[in-house]
């Protein structure tokens, strides 16, 4: 699922991360469109904050086929470290189009990642947050409590899980 080594993926007119991720330098919260995002482009691109320069979604890193670019599938993927988890890794999936978690692409991504024993945090446009725990993966009680305090509903993975 990675691009050929001589291919470099570019954002193009995708501005999904301008909505999903917090930018402390701009005092922008996650889930809010950046005030500098104009006509599917960054108005301050040449002097954008360092956190924007550093961020690379999983699609840019080569995860998934070309047609999985975030603005095309309606989801932005971001693997992050999470020391609370045995795997030490968590996939964050941000919905950037309404009800996209019911799509075939979302199901395919969740199935693939859960089968690799990686937990998944789903962020819905309506503010709902779900934490999907793969089958057979233990979650310490203190970690579960902390995750629930962050507003997540903890779910056990199933191929029939409906988000």
Phi, psi and omega in degrees: 000002178271150177291160176302149186301334180271002178263138175240126178276141179237153180300323186061227180265016175284128178232027184303317182291341176292345177258314192284321192258145176289148176229099186299324181299333181255003184055040180259128178276158174293152180079011177236139178290132179297139181294344180266359178276109184233127177050049179059037177205160178269121181289344180241027187308315184293338178229037179293158181299157182300322180297327176290318179298323185281333185287133174222117179292167183295329178297317178298328180281353176112002180284125176083167179287168182305322183286001175268014176306138188311316181290342180272323180262349177083014180224139173247131182250139182210107174283131180228156175283141176214103185293344179289342186260148179298320180287343182064012183223146180219137173262122173266129176241120182255125176281127178243000170225141184303139173059024183284344178295345178270003182283160178297322180296316179298316179298317180297316180297311181299316179300313182298315184288317180297324178294340177268011177065034178250130178289157185227132174251121181255127179247112181270153178301328182280005178095349179294140179231133179232139178245115183261120180260120180298151178302135177084359180260124180276145177236113179305145184305317181295326177290317178299316179298316180296318180295318178293325177294334176282000176095011180272145168264122182274126180236146173273135181296141171211145177299344181257009182298131177251128180258000000 
